[in-house]
Amino acid sequence: MVEAQIVLRGLEKVYRVHEREAGMGASIRSLFQRKYKDVRAVDNVSFSVDAGEIVGFLGPNGAGKTTTLKMLSGLLHPTGGETHVLGHVPWKRESAYLKNIGLVMGNRNQLTWDIPALDSFAVNQAVYDIPETAYRQTLNELIELLDLGNIIKKPVRNLSLGERMKCELAASLLHRPKVLFLDEPTLGVDVSMQGRIRQFVAEHNAKYGATILLTSHYMADVTALCKRIIVIHRGRLLYDGPIDTLSERIAPFKLVTVDVENEEAAAQVAQFGEVTEQDGLKVTLRLPRTETSAVVARLLQELPILDLTVADPPIEAVIEQVFQEAPKDEVLA
């Protein structure tokens, strides 16, 4: 039986926010009588992640993803509920816990700005008390896998964003954490670098069996790495399950793309369904899932088809539909 390494039960985080209207009068009144409102950043969220899983943790801006990761890593105390990671309560920040987790935030810098990344790595070796032999072995592996040889001796301020993100990953993995929290690890880097970072994360998971919770606005990150996704919106859990199942349940249509022989056939494709895109003789139809097989058979029989593909809609479109259509209190898991 696989043991759950991350467990959340009814996790909540409520911020008390000061409110006042604009203007001098409102400023003076607020000195004597302040108005507050409660903002629920995370609202009764429960899920678990087994050892070795890579789970996508998705939601729009302000959904509560980063707040949840900060509570799981011990940076924030929750307002309610309970959490255990590797058997520890994160916000107690016990040494045995901190030595076994890693946190990478795409919009935060943990490396010292004015010194080479290699010097920051040496600081991490001391902080995590990594034996010299293990440190050298892991560092050499990371240098090779992430192609860091030409950049780790440069001051961090002189690195490109993609180079800095690779060094941030290396710094978080020197102590070989059992649990890794990745918050937008490919934020702002180019497509090529995104692919290399995704490949590295997959290889690290396969080699060391690290449990990974990943947030990203790039759906390619999620579809490439995660078989399971958790979706939250306005702090509440909307979905927890396989990525394919979400598409099947929420998007009751398929996308059928056909390449035809001539312009006359391309014009006739519209008779078979809703045209969503056309590029010359290549036409894409949106068809009800239950009617796809019958319509595809008709297309092949009645039109000169050179090629035909059937696909689910992009996962980002599916998740957007989740946000729009799911009742506020419904969990789709």
Buried (B, 14 or more C-beta within 10 A) or exposed (E): EEEBBBBBEEBBBBEEEEEEEEEEEEEEBBEEEEEEEEEBBBBBBBBBBBBBBBBBBBBBEEBBBBBBBBBBBBBBEBBEBEBBBBEBEBBEEEEEBBBBBBBBBBEEEBBBEEBBBBBBBBEBBEEBEBEEEEBEEBBEBBBEBBEBEEBBEBBBEEBEEBBBBBBBBBBBBBBBBBBBBBBBBBBEBEEEBBBBBBBBBBEBBEEBEBBBBBBBBBBBBBBBBBEBBBBBBBBBBBBBBEBEBBBEEBBEBBBBBBBBEEEEBBEBBEEBBEBBEBEEBBBBBBBEEEEBEEBBEEBEEEBEBEEBEBEBBBBBBBBBBBBEEBEEEEEBB
